[in-house]
Every structure is written in C-alpha cells, then in structure tokens.
Amino acid sequence: MRKKIQNIYKKLIYLIFIVLNGKIKGILKLKDYKDVTRISFKDNINYRIYFCKNSRIYTDTIHDTAIIKNNLLIEGPSFQFRNNVMSKIEENIVLKIGTPRFKKKINGKVFSLLTGGGGNENYFHWLFDVLPRLKILQKKFDITDIDYFLFPETKLKFQRESLDFFQIPISKRLSSRHNRHIFADEIIAVDHPCVILNDPNRDNENLPNWIINFYRDSFASNINNKKKTKKFFIDRDDSRSSVKHLRSIINENEVKNFLSSKGFQIIQLSSLTFLDQINLFSEAEMVIGLHGAGLSNLLFCQPKTKVIEIKLSHIGNMYKNLGNQLNLDYTNFIGKGEQINQKFSSQLGTIFVDLNELEKCISS
C-alpha cells in the first residue's frame, strides 16, 4: 500500500511540473542542430562545443542530464547512462517524467561541466571527466566571458582548491545539487573528455594524452623536480565512498605496520591540500596503494617513479596504462581475494596481501 501511495504521489508531482514547465515534445537530433563548433586535439580526438541559447538544463545529478530548447530535448549535449554506457537519447529521463523541479532563471552564459554520478565526489572523475572540459572550451572560447559554471558539486576541498587554481570565481560556481533545473540566456556544453568509444571502463584505461599534458603543463610550477626522496602508502581509511568496505585490504593494519618498518609514510590524501598532493607525488621515490582514485595523482610523478598498485586480477588497468604513458616504473601487485559482485561497479573486492611477496616487489 505504501509503495502504491508513493507512486501516485510521484505521478501527481510529474503532472504538476508538466503543467508548470511544459511537456517535452520530442528530440532535436544532433544532425539537425546547427549551433555546434568542432575542435580537435593532437591525439586526433575531436570534440563538439554546443551553444544553446534561451535553453534550460535539468539533471537528476546521477545518470541523466537534459538540455532543452523550446521543449525539445537536444541530442548531443544531453546524456543518459544506463548499465555504465551512454544509452540512446530516447531513454533520457525527461521524456518519461518531464522536469520535476522548480526552474531558476539565470541571466547570462552558463557552461555545464556535468558528467554523471562519478563526477559528484570522486577524485578520479573530477580530474578526468570534469575539469578537462575547461580546456576543451578554451580552444574556442574565452572562459572569462562565462557568467556561471555548473559543476556536479563544489563543496569538497579538492574541488574548491582546484577551482581556485583555475581561477574560477566562487561567485560563478553553481552546484547541480542546488541547481537541478535552470533556464539561461545561453547554456554551453562540450562532449565528454574521456568517453570516446562509449565504453567508460575501456575509455578510462586509455586516457587521452592531451589531458595528461593539460595537467602537467597547468601545474608545471608545482611539480618538483628535486631528488625523489619520499616513500609512502596511500591509506584509504578517509575514503568518502559508500562502498569503501567492499574494496579493502583484509590485513591492512599488518601491511601498514610492515611498510612503516621499511621507512614508508602512511598518508591519508584528504589531509593534504590539492597542491600538496601534487607536490607529494612529484617528490615520490615509491608509491604503494590499493586501487583507488588517489592513484590519479600519478599524473604528477617524475619519470621512473616506482609504483605498486595493489588490486585483484579482475580490476582494470587504468593506472597501469597511465603509468606507462608517464614512463613510471609500474607494478601490478595482484593480491589474494575475491571479487564482490556489484552491478554498479566491477572495481570491488577484498584482498589479502602476502607480506613476503610485497617485500619482494618493493626490492625488485
């Protein structure tokens, strides 16, 4: 009975907002949309920049974002993820339920950097799915002319500090958490920086070189080229993930004690500023860590830095491939354990680390 009442309530809400905002009448196909500029990078990767005047944007903050003009859903800048792939525009949620949020009017140009659930709080997706969109736009547009930037979220320390570095004024930052549905004089969006083949798992294992160069160039003055002296283990006890217990080292305390005895620092990255993380990795002689977003900072390591990633055999090679692109001395340490089957992620599992094998790996 309770579920029936909830469904009736939802349908009533949807009807109210269809009256307020209008029914989505159909789809404006990409082939018919004219306000598009194409740009390319040295990787031979092409992107589109979409200019949507007098339009609105609605997001569920997780899977779907819709850009709507004259109550037509625009294919291209709108997106919808189903089963970890970009599905057809016909599956966008607004075609089913409309835009059930009160609409805010924004005067000026709004640049959308929305990307789906991963970009909300995950460090990897923030670095590779969200911020590179700034570089794409800069190829054809002066971002100082943007009045507002719509981000998945802006509250976390690394988000605030990275936006400070890129000189995005606080007054211009909008979070999709509090701006689910807005109408603007112009909404600007770009293609996803990494999802080129519409297979996020595969695409994340083959990150575009231009993104790596974007970070290496942007933070060149913060990347130390001193002698590599720091050895550390990335402690994920500070992870904000709701499923962090599903990706863990069973004997983690034993591993920490062992590494401490070998001169390794045990570091929780959340205790550092964004720029301090860059400095730490640029001074690293050796980095050891469980597969996780903190290893995104390999971006800032010097060539030949020794990296040991602890993971199960089924987990992908995004950091191995990133290490190869950066000419790092990378090692896969495959622990003993089992995959935890979760329909929303293939990156989970519990791992037992054999200390004798880890010592061999460190010494090799």
Secondary structure, 3 states (H helix, E strand, C coil): CHHHHHHHHHHHHHHHHHHHHCCCCEEECHHHCCCEEEEECCCCCEEEEEEEEEEEEEECCCCEEEEEECCEEEECCEEEEECCEECCHHHCCHHHHCCCCCCEEEEEEEEECCCCCHHHHCHHHHHHHHCHHHHHHHCCCCHHHCCEEEECCCCCHHHHHHHHHCCCCHHHEEECCCCCEEEEEEEEEECCCCCCCCCHHHHHCCCCHHHHHHHHHHCHHHCCCCCCCEEEEECHHHCCCCCHHHEEECCHHHHHHHHHHCCCEEECHHHCCHHHHHHHHHCEEEEEEECCHHHHHHHHCCCCCEEEEEECCCCCCHHHHHHHHCCCEEEEEECEEEECCECCECCCEEEECCHHHHHHHHHC
